[in-house]
């Protein structure tokens, strides 16, 4: 016979599970009575200059213009960092997540992902374009969503994909090792991408206290807690610096 304690225990566990499932879902409300969040992400220290990429394959298509790395773009004017994904990590309700009016695209023209990073709502269609007349092979390194690795031959000018779960996904082309980009799948509308001066804005946020996350592909992740008030603008600047490299442990000849 089960004790009362045991029954209470299991009812409690089920209750927690139901609550956890419900609290994860994002709820759209008509009037957010919102405020806004804006700020600038700046780099601490002297940023390294983008490196010139050695194009050693399909040169007649891929090598028509010089290409430079995009994994750390810092403004010379104000040290603002471009392509930082700023998002609220703990928002449960707010304005609706609307589908883009025009279908979002990821172009591979000239063997280069354009845009380098893009935010896309869950379930929205993304068209992957190949106007190059050569084969690209698009490969997503995802965990929450099924990863795909699809050849896109020269005759296949367009592929359509969707993503079901929120995640920041690295994208590469297995045919051209310098091609790299990111797809940011968003489950709510409170995401922004910093521009070339490092500035960003997130609007119509319901009043409350939130955790704001700043993610950069090479600088990593930082967070800060902010408070949003109705009709007001919350300033949320942040400085990011390079991650400290882990010390290399010398291997003994046996381990090599
Ligand atoms: Cu390619």
Boltz pocket constraint, residues with backbone or C-beta under 6 A from the ligand:
constraints:
  - pocket:
      binder: B
      contacts: [[A, 108], [A, 111], [A, 135], [A, 136], [A, 137], [A, 173], [A, 174], [A, 175], [A, 176], [A, 179]]
      max_distance: 6.0
